[in-house]
Amino acid sequence: MADNQFTSQFSNDKETGGFRGTLEYVPGKQVTLAHIIRNPRKSLCNAVGVDNPGALGVMTITPGEGSIIAADVASKAAAVNVEFVDRFTGCLMITGEVSAVEASLRSTVQSLKDILGFFPAPITHS
């Protein structure tokens, strides 16, 4: 079974003459995004509500509760600020100097993989 699968069931609804269906998302344990924005523009920082850092790190994690663990690991791995954690969507945003954000994201992705068995995402940059 793959890490993420969609399951669907459709049946012919005789009362309405149409189809009724159920689409279900079955999440696996994975880091779906790990991205570093180096030297973000002030307008972007204002839009996401952070001071003007050297870098902005963004992660999404499935299941969403994994973002709490990721925030803990990220904050202990390097001198970064945890700006946002959402346990429902799995979003994590960190800020700091470029080298600190890079080290923190690398450590976090590796720890989630090694300790919890998450499928890792490549760390990308812009």
N, C-alpha and C positions, 0 to 999 in steps of 0.2 A: 504494500500500500504506500503511495507517495505521501510526502509531507503535507501537501494540501490537496484535497480532492473535493469536487463538487458532486453531490448525490442528488438525483432528481427522481421523482415518481410522478407519473401523469396517469390520469384515468379519464375515461369518457363519462362525463356527467350527463345522464339521460334526462334529468329534470330540466336542465337549462339548454341542452343540446350542444354545449361547449366542452371544453376541457378544463379540468381542475388539476393543479399541479403544486408540488412542493419542491422548492430548491433549498438545499441545506449546505452550508459551508462547514467543512470539518477541518479545523486548523491543526497544523503540526507545530512543533517547536522550532521556530526559526527567526533569524534576524533578516528582515525583508529589505531594509535599507540602512546603510551606514555611510553618511556623506559629510564631508568637511567643506565648508565655505570659507575660503581664506580671504582675509581682508574684506569683509562684506561692506557694501555701501551703507552710508548713514541712513538712507531712506528705507532700506531693508531692515536695519536694526530697529528703526522707529516703528515699522509695520509689525514686527514680531515682539516688540516691547522689551528690547534689551539695550544696554549701553553699547557703545561702539567697540566691540572686542577685536582682537587680532584674528580670531576665527570663531565660527559657529559650527557646532557638530549636531547633526540630526540623525536619529535612529528611529526605526519602527520595528517592533518586536511582536511576534505572535506566540503564545497568547499575550494579551495586553498586560497582564499582571507581571510579566517578565520585565516590563519597563521599570518596575520598582527595584528589582534586583540589579538591573543594568545601571540605574542611577546610583545605587550604592557602590557598585564596582567602579564606575566611572569617577565618582567623587574621591575614591581612595587611591586611584591609579596615578593621578596627576593633579596639579593645581588648577582645577577647573571649577566653574560655577554651574550648578544644576539650575537651569532657568525654567524648565517646564517638564513635568512628568504627567502622563495621562494613562492610568491603568485600564481605561476602557478601550482606547484606540491603540495603545502600545507605543505612543510617541514619547521620545525623550529628546530634549534640547539642552546642550551644554555650551558654555562659552569660555574663552580664555585665550592665552597666547597660542599661536599656531602649533608649536611643538607640543604643548601640553594637551591640546585637543586631539592631535594625532595620536599621541601616546595613550591617552585615555580611551579613545575609540578602539584602538588596536587591542588594548588590554581587555576591554569589555567584550568585544566580539570573541576573542580567544577564550576568555573565562566562561562565557555562555556556552561555547562549543565544548570545552574540555570538562567543565564541572556538571553542566546540566544537559548535555547532549543536544544542544540547539544546532540546526543547520546554519552555517555562517553565510553572510553576504560579503562580497568584496567591498573594501572601503574605497569610495570614490571621492574625487576632489573637484572643486571649481574655484 
